[in-house]
Structure formats: structure tokens, C-alpha cells
Amino acid sequence: MGAGIAHKKQESPLYTGGCLCGGIRFRVESELEPLQICHCSQCRKAQGGPIAVNTPVSEAAFRLVSGTELLTAYESSPGKQRVFCRRCGSPIYSKKDALPEVLRLRAGLIDEPLAVRPVAHSYVGSKASWWPIEDGLPRFEAAYVAPAIDGQQDPTRSG
């Protein structure tokens, strides 16, 4: 046996998830950003509920394990695609042409418990009248704008 110390490679956090029918499965090989709660009318219609809860994920960290053939995209507004399962209808993520490297993954699809928590409510100017916001999180009339880090705005952290 050698006298050297074995160094264990630091592994990226791994999250798994998938759609309702299980046809689409994915991994996220990075830390998750804080959750963003969107109240816009498009998200309400796409989710069938009062909000969408998203976590921005780098496209490079998102790995589709199965179900490529089940992914269907809908352009809900110019330059914005909503990707969902064509079999069960589960929304998977949305993506903007202006931020091609960022996926807004639907947090409810992730299998593991999440350490990250919601950071803000966005588009409260168009929220459902029947859904109260009763927490102390910051509210934005339009898009959530994440605080700048070292003077640089990080597009992966904004809604």
C-alpha cells in the first residue's frame, strides 16, 4: 500500500426529477438557485394553478436521461418556449431566446428534498385575485431582478 493520501473528487450536487407519467426523466448536476414564484397569467394558465415555482438552471447542468421524444415546446410569447411532456402534459421548463443558457425548471418536478427556498414573488401585478400572498418575501410588480453579485447582474438568477 502506498503512503499517499487518496483524494476524493468533489462531486456536483445531483438532483433527479421527471414528469407525471415518468416518461421524461432528468438530472441537474449543480446547486439549485433560490426558488422564484411567478404569478403572471401565462404561468397560471400553463400550470393550472395560482403560481409557477421555478429554479433557474444552467442548460449545461441539465441532463435529459429519458423522454427526448416526449418533449414538446410551445412559444407562449415571442422568444419564450414552454417545454412540456406531450403524454401527460407536465410542464418541464421554460426558456427565453434572450437567455439561451438558462432553463427555468419547474421545482415541483424534482424528486429530492430541496434546501433552497423561495426568494421572491414576481408579476404580482397580475396575480390571481383569489390567491393571497401571506409571507414576507419581496414582491415585484413585474419580473424578479436578483441582486447584483460583485457589480455584475447574473442572468441565471432573474425571472
C-alpha positions as CSV (number, residue, x, y, z in Angstrom):
1,M,0.0,0.0,0.0
2,G,1.2,3.5,-0.8
3,A,1.7,6.1,1.8
4,G,-0.1,8.8,-0.2
5,I,-3.4,10.2,0.7
6,A,-6.3,9.4,-1.6
7,H,-8.2,12.5,-2.8
8,K,-11.8,12.0,-3.3
9,K,-13.2,14.0,-6.2
10,Q,-15.7,16.7,-5.2
11,E,-18.9,15.7,-6.9
12,S,-21.5,18.2,-8.0
13,P,-24.9,18.0,-6.3
14,L,-27.2,15.8,-8.1
15,Y,-30.9,16.2,-8.3
16,T,-33.3,14.0,-10.3
17,G,-36.8,14.5,-11.5
18,G,-39.4,13.8,-14.1
19,C,-42.9,14.3,-15.4
20,L,-46.1,12.8,-14.0
21,C,-46.1,9.8,-16.3
22,G,-42.4,9.1,-15.8
23,G,-41.6,9.2,-19.5
24,I,-39.3,12.2,-19.1
25,R,-36.5,11.9,-16.5
26,F,-33.7,14.4,-15.9
27,R,-30.7,15.2,-13.7
28,V,-29.4,18.5,-12.5
29,E,-25.7,18.5,-11.8
30,S,-25.4,21.8,-9.9
31,E,-26.6,23.6,-6.9
32,L,-30.1,25.0,-7.3
33,E,-30.8,28.7,-7.3
34,P,-33.4,30.1,-4.9
35,L,-36.9,29.4,-6.0
36,Q,-38.8,32.1,-7.8
37,I,-42.6,32.3,-7.6
38,C,-44.3,33.6,-10.7
39,H,-47.9,35.0,-10.6
40,C,-48.2,36.0,-14.2
41,S,-51.3,35.0,-16.2
42,Q,-49.3,32.8,-18.6
43,C,-47.7,30.8,-15.8
44,R,-51.1,30.4,-14.1
45,K,-52.6,29.1,-17.3
46,A,-49.6,26.8,-18.1
47,Q,-49.6,25.4,-14.5
48,G,-53.4,25.3,-14.0
49,G,-52.9,26.9,-10.6
50,P,-52.2,30.3,-9.0
51,I,-48.4,30.2,-9.4
52,A,-45.4,28.6,-11.0
53,V,-42.4,27.8,-8.8
54,N,-39.2,27.8,-10.8
55,T,-35.5,27.4,-10.2
56,P,-33.1,28.8,-12.8
57,V,-30.7,26.0,-14.0
58,S,-27.8,26.3,-16.3
59,E,-28.5,24.4,-19.5
60,A,-25.1,22.8,-19.2
61,A,-26.1,21.3,-15.8
62,F,-29.4,19.9,-17.1
63,R,-29.2,16.3,-18.4
64,L,-32.1,14.6,-20.0
65,V,-32.0,10.9,-19.0
66,S,-35.0,9.8,-21.0
67,G,-38.0,11.1,-22.9
68,T,-36.5,13.3,-25.6
69,E,-39.2,12.1,-27.9
70,L,-41.9,13.3,-25.4
71,L,-40.6,16.9,-25.1
72,T,-42.9,19.4,-26.8
73,A,-42.3,23.1,-27.0
74,Y,-44.9,25.9,-27.2
75,E,-43.9,29.5,-27.9
76,S,-46.1,31.3,-25.4
77,S,-44.8,34.7,-26.3
78,P,-42.2,35.8,-28.8
79,G,-38.8,34.3,-27.8
80,K,-40.2,32.2,-24.9
81,Q,-40.6,28.5,-25.2
82,R,-42.6,26.4,-22.6
83,V,-41.4,22.8,-22.8
84,F,-43.7,20.1,-21.5
85,C,-44.4,16.3,-21.8
86,R,-46.7,15.5,-24.8
87,R,-48.0,12.4,-23.0
88,C,-49.1,13.7,-19.5
89,G,-48.8,17.5,-20.0
90,S,-46.4,18.1,-17.2
91,P,-44.6,21.4,-17.7
92,I,-40.8,20.8,-17.5
93,Y,-39.1,24.1,-18.1
94,S,-39.3,27.4,-19.9
95,K,-36.6,29.0,-21.9
96,K,-36.0,32.5,-23.4
97,D,-34.1,33.2,-26.6
98,A,-32.6,36.2,-24.7
99,L,-31.1,33.8,-22.1
100,P,-30.3,30.7,-24.2
101,E,-28.1,29.2,-21.4
102,V,-30.8,29.2,-18.7
103,L,-33.7,26.9,-18.2
104,R,-36.4,27.8,-15.7
105,L,-37.0,24.4,-14.3
106,R,-40.3,23.7,-12.5
107,A,-39.3,22.9,-9.0
108,G,-42.2,20.6,-8.3
109,L,-40.7,18.0,-10.6
110,I,-37.5,17.5,-8.5
111,D,-37.5,14.2,-6.5
112,E,-35.2,15.1,-3.7
113,P,-36.0,17.5,-0.8
114,L,-34.7,21.0,-1.6
115,A,-32.5,23.1,0.7
116,V,-33.3,26.2,-1.4
117,R,-36.3,28.3,-0.5
118,P,-38.4,30.9,-2.3
119,V,-36.7,34.3,-2.7
120,A,-39.4,36.5,-4.2
121,H,-42.8,36.8,-5.8
122,S,-42.8,38.1,-9.4
123,Y,-45.5,39.5,-11.6
124,V,-47.8,40.2,-8.6
125,G,-49.4,42.9,-10.7
126,S,-51.3,40.2,-12.5
127,K,-51.7,37.6,-9.7
128,A,-54.9,35.6,-9.2
129,S,-57.4,37.6,-7.2
130,W,-58.3,34.6,-5.1
131,W,-54.7,33.7,-4.0
132,P,-53.4,35.7,-1.1
133,I,-49.7,36.2,-0.6
134,E,-49.1,35.8,3.1
135,D,-45.4,35.5,3.5
136,G,-42.8,38.2,4.0
137,L,-40.9,37.6,0.7
138,P,-40.2,40.6,-1.6
139,R,-42.9,41.3,-4.2
140,F,-42.2,42.6,-7.7
141,E,-44.9,44.0,-10.0
142,A,-43.1,42.6,-13.0
143,A,-40.0,40.4,-13.3
144,Y,-37.9,39.5,-10.2
145,V,-34.5,41.1,-10.5
146,A,-31.8,39.3,-8.5
147,P,-29.3,41.4,-6.6
148,A,-26.1,42.0,-8.4
149,I,-23.1,40.0,-7.3
150,D,-19.7,41.8,-7.4
151,G,-21.4,44.5,-9.5
152,Q,-22.5,42.0,-12.2
153,Q,-26.1,41.0,-12.8
154,D,-26.3,37.2,-13.2
155,P,-29.0,36.4,-15.8
156,T,-29.4,32.9,-14.3
157,R,-30.8,34.5,-11.1
158,S,-33.5,36.7,-12.6
159,G,-37.1,35.8,-13.6
